Amino acid sequence: MTSTTRVTVTLPSEVVEEIDRLEKNRSRFVLEGVRRELVRRRRESLRRSLDGPHPESAELAETGLAAWSERLPHDEVSDLVDATAGTAIRWVREEGWLETEE
C-alpha cells in the first residue's frame, strides 16, 4: 500500500466549487491534476535536454557511441551497448540531432 501525506493547499473558492461540481473526491481530483502536471514537466525537461545535450555528455555526442563504447571494458560493452543497433545520429550545435552515415 502506498503511504500518504496530508498537505494543506489553498485554492480560490470558485475553483473549489467547480471541483465539487465535477468530482466528489477533491483529493483524487487534485492528485490526478498534480500527476498530469508532473508528467508534463518531465516531458518538457526531456525535450529541453534533447534540444541541447548536457555539457557533460557533449563529449559523447561529439565522439559518437561506437568510439565511446570502445573505451569501456569489453565485458561492460557487451552488456550495455550495441553500437550497430538503431540509427546513427550526431549533435550539431544550432541544428540539433542529425542522422549520419556510419
C-alpha positions as CSV (number, residue, x, y, z in Angstrom):
1,M,0.0,0.0,0.0
2,T,1.3,3.5,-0.9
3,S,1.9,5.8,2.1
4,T,0.2,9.1,2.0
5,T,1.0,12.5,3.5
6,R,-1.6,15.1,4.3
7,V,-1.0,18.6,2.9
8,T,-2.8,21.8,3.0
9,V,-3.4,23.6,-0.3
10,T,-5.1,27.0,-0.5
11,L,-7.3,27.5,-3.6
12,P,-9.7,30.2,-4.6
13,S,-13.3,29.4,-3.5
14,E,-14.6,29.4,-7.1
15,V,-12.0,26.8,-8.0
16,V,-13.1,24.5,-5.1
17,E,-16.7,25.0,-6.1
18,E,-16.0,24.0,-9.6
19,I,-14.1,20.9,-8.5
20,D,-17.0,19.9,-6.3
21,R,-19.4,20.2,-9.2
22,L,-17.2,17.8,-11.2
23,E,-15.8,15.4,-8.6
24,K,-17.0,14.0,-5.3
25,N,-13.5,13.3,-4.1
26,R,-11.4,16.5,-4.1
27,S,-8.2,14.7,-3.1
28,R,-8.4,12.3,-6.0
29,F,-9.1,15.2,-8.4
30,V,-6.1,17.2,-7.1
31,L,-3.9,14.1,-7.2
32,E,-4.8,13.4,-10.8
33,G,-4.1,17.0,-11.8
34,V,-0.7,17.0,-9.9
35,R,0.3,13.7,-11.6
36,R,-0.5,15.1,-15.0
37,E,1.5,18.2,-14.4
38,L,4.5,16.2,-13.1
39,V,4.4,14.1,-16.3
40,R,4.1,17.3,-18.4
41,R,7.1,18.9,-16.7
42,R,9.2,15.7,-17.1
43,R,8.4,15.6,-20.8
44,E,9.2,19.3,-21.1
45,S,12.5,18.8,-19.3
46,L,13.3,15.8,-21.6
47,R,12.5,18.0,-24.7
48,R,14.9,20.7,-23.4
49,S,17.5,18.0,-22.8
50,L,17.2,16.7,-26.3
51,D,17.3,20.2,-27.8
52,G,20.7,20.6,-26.3
53,P,22.7,17.8,-24.6
54,H,24.0,18.4,-21.1
55,P,27.6,19.8,-21.2
56,E,28.9,16.6,-19.6
57,S,27.5,14.5,-22.4
58,A,28.8,16.8,-25.2
59,E,32.0,14.7,-25.5
60,L,29.9,11.6,-26.0
61,A,27.7,13.4,-28.6
62,E,30.8,14.6,-30.5
63,T,32.8,11.3,-30.1
64,G,29.9,9.0,-31.1
65,L,28.6,5.9,-29.4
66,A,30.9,3.5,-31.1
67,A,34.1,5.3,-30.2
68,W,32.9,5.9,-26.7
69,S,32.0,2.2,-26.2
70,E,35.4,1.1,-27.4
71,R,36.9,2.7,-24.3
72,L,34.7,0.7,-22.0
73,P,35.9,-2.7,-20.6
74,H,34.9,-5.4,-23.0
75,D,32.5,-7.2,-20.6
76,E,30.6,-3.9,-20.0
77,V,30.2,-3.2,-23.7
78,S,28.6,-6.5,-24.5
79,D,26.0,-6.0,-21.7
80,L,25.3,-2.3,-22.2
81,V,26.0,-1.1,-25.7
82,D,25.2,-2.4,-29.2
83,A,26.8,0.3,-31.4
84,T,25.4,-1.4,-34.5
85,A,21.7,-1.1,-33.4
86,G,19.5,1.9,-34.2
87,T,20.1,4.9,-36.4
88,A,23.4,6.8,-36.3
89,I,22.9,10.4,-35.2
90,R,25.2,13.3,-34.2
91,W,24.6,16.5,-32.4
92,V,25.2,19.7,-34.4
93,R,25.1,22.9,-32.4
94,E,22.3,25.2,-33.6
95,E,20.8,22.4,-35.7
96,G,20.1,19.6,-33.2
97,W,20.4,15.9,-33.7
98,L,21.0,14.8,-37.3
99,E,21.3,11.4,-38.9
100,T,24.8,10.4,-40.1
101,E,26.1,7.8,-42.4
102,E,28.4,5.5,-40.5
